[in-house]
Amino acid sequence: MALAETASLNKPERTPAPPLGDRLYSIDAFRGFTMICMIGEGFGLGYFLADPVIGPIARQFEHTVWHGMTAWDLIQPFFMFIVGVVMPVSFAKRWRNGESWNQSLGHVLRRCGLLIFWGLVARSVQAHRPVIDVINVLAQLSVTYLVAFLVLKKSWKVQSAVALAFLVADWAIYQFISAPGVLGPWVQNANIGQWLDQFVFHKNWSGSYATINCIPSTANTIFGVMA
């Protein structure tokens, strides 16, 4: 018995684990994964596109030209989605600290302005000249972020209805609006999205992207809020 007591006394005390912070590491991991994919640019697998074994895998790291979908096509939707996931956590902390809804709205509007500004800077740096457009992720996010904030305190039913309305609106624009040179809703480089960019910005973008992609992207951010 004495030996047991001595061993117990000599046993080093276990240091308690430090308390976890209020961060959600799952969000950090998902956001980090998405960012790595964005800057990875296919991780060099494009070299193996013609390989009979690795080729099918390599093609998942390239965007589809128009029809279909690959894993790489999900990176931008993932980015929009994770922004929505973070918003309830971030704003709940602000509201616990006494920030009013109007103050939060001011914060959102300032952030949206900065997103557009830095989006213009990024596009201009890429083009080596001043460029005015809102096609990149930052500028598109300024739209989705604002709308998602406006429904942040609403019920999931209202949020899902707004998200669905944006998806229906996107479909209806392509399906029912026409203009000179528009050959159909899903014709590459001859649809209403391409026409609108030519009309407003007098140019189109590589990959057949359209500025009004921010409409369905808004639904992605709201889905993140709901999640």
ZAMARGU-4260 file (C-alpha; in steps of 0.2 Angstrom, whole numbers, plus 5000, padded with zeros to 4 digits):
<rodrens>
0) 5000/5000/5000 | 5014/5012/5004 | 5022/5008/4987 | 5006/5012/4978 | 5005/5029/4988
5) 5023/5033/4984 | 5020/5029/4965 | 5005/5040/4965 | 5014/5054/4973 | 5028/5053/4961
10) 5017/5052/4946 | 5019/5068/4936 | 5003/5078/4935 | 4995/5079/4918 | 4994/5097/4911
15) 4976/5101/4906 | 4974/5104/4888 | 4972/5122/4883 | 4953/5126/4880 | 4948/5127/4862
20) 4945/5144/4855 | 4928/5149/4847 | 4935/5145/4829 | 4926/5132/4819 | 4941/5122/4812
25) 4930/5113/4799 | 4927/5130/4791 | 4946/5134/4791 | 4950/5117/4783 | 4936/5119/4770
30) 4942/5137/4766 | 4960/5132/4766 | 4956/5117/4754 | 4947/5129/4742 | 4960/5142/4742
35) 4974/5129/4739 | 4964/5123/4724 | 4961/5140/4717 | 4980/5145/4717 | 4985/5127/4712
40) 4980/5129/4694 | 4977/5111/4691 | 4993/5106/4701 | 5002/5103/4684 | 4991/5088/4680
45) 4987/5096/4663 | 5003/5088/4657 | 4995/5071/4658 | 4979/5075/4649 | 4983/5063/4635
50) 4989/5049/4646 | 4977/5034/4645 | 4978/5030/4664 | 4981/5047/4672 | 4971/5057/4659
55) 4953/5054/4666 | 4960/5060/4683 | 4969/5075/4676 | 4953/5081/4667 | 4945/5083/4683
60) 4957/5097/4687 | 4952/5107/4671 | 4936/5117/4668 | 4924/5110/4656 | 4923/5120/4640
65) 4904/5122/4640 | 4894/5106/4643 | 4896/5095/4658 | 4905/5097/4674 | 4921/5092/4682
70) 4928/5093/4700 | 4937/5109/4696 | 4921/5118/4691 | 4915/5117/4709 | 4930/5128/4716
75) 4921/5144/4713 | 4904/5138/4720 | 4913/5131/4735 | 4921/5148/4738 | 4904/5157/4737
80) 4897/5144/4749 | 4910/5145/4762 | 4908/5164/4763 | 4890/5161/4768 | 4894/5147/4781
85) 4905/5160/4790 | 4893/5174/4790 | 4881/5168/4804 | 4897/5164/4815 | 4905/5181/4812
90) 4890/5192/4814 | 4884/5183/4829 | 4900/5188/4838 | 4898/5206/4832 | 4880/5206/4839
95) 4885/5198/4855 | 4898/5213/4857 | 4884/5225/4855 | 4885/5230/4837 | 4868/5235/4830
100) 4861/5228/4813 | 4863/5245/4805 | 4881/5246/4811 | 4883/5228/4803 | 4875/5234/4787
105) 4888/5248/4786 | 4902/5236/4789 | 4895/5225/4775 | 4893/5240/4763 | 4911/5245/4766
110) 4917/5227/4763 | 4907/5226/4747 | 4915/5242/4741 | 4933/5235/4745 | 4929/5219/4736
115) 4924/5228/4720 | 4940/5239/4722 | 4952/5225/4725 | 4943/5215/4711 | 4947/5230/4699
120) 4965/5231/4705 | 4967/5212/4702 | 4959/5213/4685 | 4970/5228/4680 | 4986/5220/4686
125) 4982/5204/4676 | 4979/5215/4660 | 4994/5227/4663 | 4982/5242/4661 | 4967/5249/4670
130) 4951/5238/4668 | 4934/5241/4673 | 4923/5225/4675 | 4915/5215/4689 | 4919/5198/4682
135) 4931/5191/4695 | 4927/5182/4711 | 4929/5197/4723 | 4917/5208/4713 | 4904/5194/4711
140) 4906/5191/4730 | 4901/5209/4734 | 4884/5205/4727 | 4881/5188/4735 | 4888/5194/4752
145) 4876/5209/4753 | 4861/5199/4748 | 4865/5185/4760 | 4867/5198/4774 | 4850/5205/4771
150) 4842/5188/4774 | 4854/5183/4788 | 4841/5185/4802 | 4827/5178/4792 | 4820/5160/4794
155) 4826/5146/4784 | 4810/5146/4774 | 4813/5164/4769 | 4831/5161/4765 | 4827/5146/4754
160) 4813/5156/4745 | 4826/5170/4741 | 4839/5158/4735 | 4826/5149/4724 | 4820/5165/4717
165) 4838/5170/4712 | 4840/5153/4703 | 4823/5155/4694 | 4828/5173/4689 | 4844/5167/4682
170) 4835/5153/4672 | 4821/5165/4666 | 4834/5178/4660 | 4842/5165/4649 | 4826/5156/4644
175) 4815/5171/4639 | 4825/5187/4636 | 4833/5188/4618 | 4842/5201/4609 | 4851/5203/4592
180) 4864/5189/4590 | 4857/5178/4604 | 4854/5161/4597 | 4847/5152/4612 | 4848/5151/4631
185) 4862/5138/4631 | 4872/5142/4615 | 4890/5146/4620 | 4895/5164/4616 | 4878/5168/4609
190) 4867/5168/4624 | 4859/5183/4634 | 4873/5183/4646 | 4886/5186/4633 | 4876/5199/4624
195) 4873/5209/4641 | 4892/5210/4643 | 4895/5216/4626 | 4881/5229/4628 | 4887/5235/4645
200) 4906/5232/4645 | 4909/5230/4626 | 4918/5214/4628 | 4917/5196/4634 | 4927/5185/4645
205) 4937/5169/4642 | 4929/5153/4647 | 4912/5160/4642 | 4909/5168/4659 | 4896/5181/4661
210) 4894/5195/4674 | 4876/5189/4678 | 4884/5173/4685 | 4883/5183/4702 | 4864/5179/4701
215) 4865/5160/4704 | 4881/5163/4714 | 4870/5172/4727 | 4860/5157/4730 | 4876/5147/4734
220) 4881/5160/4747 | 4863/5159/4755 | 4864/5140/4755 | 4880/5143/4765 | 4871/5154/4777
225) 4858/5140/4779 | 4870/5127/4782
</rodrens>
